[in-house]
Amino acid sequence: MKQQSIIERAKKVLPAGSFGNFEAGVIIREGQGSRVWDEDGNEFIDYLIGSGPMILGHGDPEVIEAVTEQLAKGMTFFANNERGIELAEEICRAVACAEQVRYVSSGGEADMYAMRLARAYTGRDKIVKFEGGYHGMSAEAQMSLAPEKLINFPAAVPDSAGIPSSVRDSMLIAPYNDSHFVESLITQHAAEIAAVIVEPLQRIIPPAPGFLETLRSLCTQHDIPLIFDEVVTGFRFDYGGAQETYGVVPDLCTLGKVTGGGFPSAAVAGRAELMAHFDKAQVGSEGFLMQLGTLSGNPVAAVAGLKTMEILRRPGQYDKLRANGQYLMDALSRCLEANGHAHQVVGHPTLFEAVFTDKPISDYRDVLTADRAKAARFNELLRENGIFKGAGKTYVSLALTEEDLELTARAFNTAAEGLHDG
Ligand SMILES: Cc1ncc(COP(=O)(O)O)c(C=O)c1O
């Protein structure tokens, strides 16, 4: 088969035969609307959607038209360009905390700079991060991202080789959704804390009522910048991101995925007083945070993001996205229930997952109680039944049709039945 030969070629030139992102055993040939095809021609309904950016589905004709028009005018300039400025204006209109925007090329970079910016602003070093929270691949973000070894909070566990031990000492790790713990942590270490960084909905775990509000009020009280990582939630949960959904406004947020419309673009956005540290003229050399990148503000990514966002602003789009997801969450829960599999369907209608446990999920350690082998088998069975998704998340898109939803519900059922066969 063609796919196998490509997999073999990849093994020679890529470590682990992979880009590092996804299983090396599948090579995607093409995506159209809600579907993707592998190199052997197998068709799937796509719930990976490029790990989130393709919220409109693949190959949206309006996005292609906008991108094609821009391609003919130039692909990248390094210099300021009007399309990039227009995207920054739209982000500032849409996102409550965003008074100014600085572009980078990936969400992880945006998170790295947001943490650095908070350090530049406060003159402090320590970052509060939540266990299991994902903020890209910087040294800080690799602390207690997915620790196998569970140690006492607030000590950090590095999840990658090659990170200096000094970074571990600059991190304070807390359990997500534990307002009580975080309050005592911040109160005790306030004078050293540069930032609190959090995914408003951590991976798939929703915030407990009052948790984000507690973070907001503690950060305000101690003059600590609060960073929302909205790389996933931005323009997905609502047009204004999770800060609109939950009504809690951070000082800084990071954006990516949807704002690049499928192209490499991400951003740090936030209050002008903090963003001033990207401007030497305002803060002098001492407070200046040097930041640049070859593709920052790339015009092709900007028009793709702008067109995607224009389409998302049309009436009823978020209702449709959430209705699609809610239908799927209900269908998933129903068939797992009917087949007697202990589970929780966790997340938000636009992004969710089944966790195989009877324990309610409120933090990373709760997720570890789940039957992960069963989850992997369920994913495998879904793949065999035409559903393409990542191991930990189901991303919903606007391209899903009624037929896709029905086929998916049927696949959930077949996979739930198949789990009995071991
Ligand atoms: C919450 C969150 N933050 C940051 C990132 C990193 O974004 P990127 O992969 O563009 O570096 C991701 C990627 O999935 C993410 O889910």
PDBQT file of the ligand as one rigid body, heavy atoms in Angstrom, charges set to zero:
ROOT
HETATM    1  C1  LIG A 501      -3.644  25.503  25.317  1.00  0.00    +0.000 C 
HETATM    2  C2  LIG A 501      -2.527  25.482  24.333  1.00  0.00    +0.000 A 
HETATM    3  N1  LIG A 501      -1.546  26.383  24.432  1.00  0.00    +0.000 NA
HETATM    4  C3  LIG A 501      -0.529  26.425  23.572  1.00  0.00    +0.000 A 
HETATM    5  C4  LIG A 501      -0.435  25.536  22.541  1.00  0.00    +0.000 A 
HETATM    6  C5  LIG A 501       0.740  25.568  21.628  1.00  0.00    +0.000 C 
HETATM    7  O1  LIG A 501       0.409  26.041  20.370  1.00  0.00    +0.000 OA
HETATM    8  P1  LIG A 501       1.360  25.690  19.135  1.00  0.00    +0.000 P 
HETATM    9  O2  LIG A 501       1.245  24.229  18.899  1.00  0.00    +0.000 OA
HETATM   10  O3  LIG A 501       0.840  26.560  18.040  1.00  0.00    +0.000 OA
HETATM   11  O4  LIG A 501       2.746  26.085  19.567  1.00  0.00    +0.000 OA
HETATM   12  C6  LIG A 501      -1.425  24.561  22.377  1.00  0.00    +0.000 A 
HETATM   13  C7  LIG A 501      -1.348  23.593  21.269  1.00  0.00    +0.000 C 
HETATM   14  O5  LIG A 501      -2.154  22.696  21.132  1.00  0.00    +0.000 OA
HETATM   15  C8  LIG A 501      -2.488  24.520  23.307  1.00  0.00    +0.000 A 
HETATM   16  O6  LIG A 501      -3.429  23.558  23.239  1.00  0.00    +0.000 OA
ENDROOT
TORSDOF 0
